[in-house]
Amino acid sequence: MNKRTKKNQNETDDKNCLWVDDIRRHERQKKYFKTRKGKKALSRARKKYDEKDRERRRKQKRQYMRRKREKDPKIWRV
């Protein structure tokens, strides 16, 4: 085993790696967003994100709709 392999085994550069603090933080956020104050903050954040760069947001939305229609062509039809 060389130094490079040993170094790579010890590093945790995996982006999907969850730590205990991350899980607790996520649970606290979920609990906060269920409150009136949290819902208001979340809606303000969404609105700010949507208005910040409208063209990019529209592009994201079109891509999302396109992916959904590829899976199920009749998804939004009554």
N, C-alpha and C positions, 0 to 999 in steps of 0.2 A: 504494500500500500504506500503510495507516494504522498508527499505533503499536500498536493493539490486535491487529491481525493479526500484526505482527512479533513481538509479545510471545508470542502463542499458539504461533507456530512454534518459538520457542526453548525453551519450557517442555516438560518431559517429565513430564506428570502422568498418563501412561498407566500403569495398574496392571499391565498385562501386559508391560511393558517389562522385559527381563532384562539385567542387567549381568554382566560377566565374573566379578566376585566372587560374585554370586548363584549362578552356574552351578557354580563351584568349591565353594562352601559346600554346595550341594545334593549334589554328588558325595561330599564328605567325610562328610556325614550318612548317605548311603546306605551308604558303606563302614563307618561306625561301627555302624549298625543291623544289620549282618551279623555283628558280633562277639557273643560271649556277654554281655558287659557292656551293649552297646547294645540287645540283645534284651530284657534284663531291664529296662533303663531305659524302653524303649518300652512294655512291658507295664504297668509301674507308672504311666506317664503315661496310658495308655488307661483303666486301672482308676480312676484319680483323676478323669479327665474324666467317666467314666460315673457315678460316685458323687456328683459335685459337685452336679449338678442333675438328679435322676432323671426328673422329669416332662418336662423339655425334651428329654432324651435319648430317652425313650420316644416322644415326639412325632416327633422326627427319624427314629427307626427305623421308625415306622409310615409316614411319608411315603416313606421309601426303599423299603420293601416294596411300597407301593401303586404307586410309579413302575415298579418292576421287573415287577410283575404286569400293568401296563398294556401293557408291551412284549411280555411272554411269559407268558400266563396259566398255563401248565403248568411254570413254571420250577423249583419245588421239589417237584413231584410225581414219584413214581417210576413 
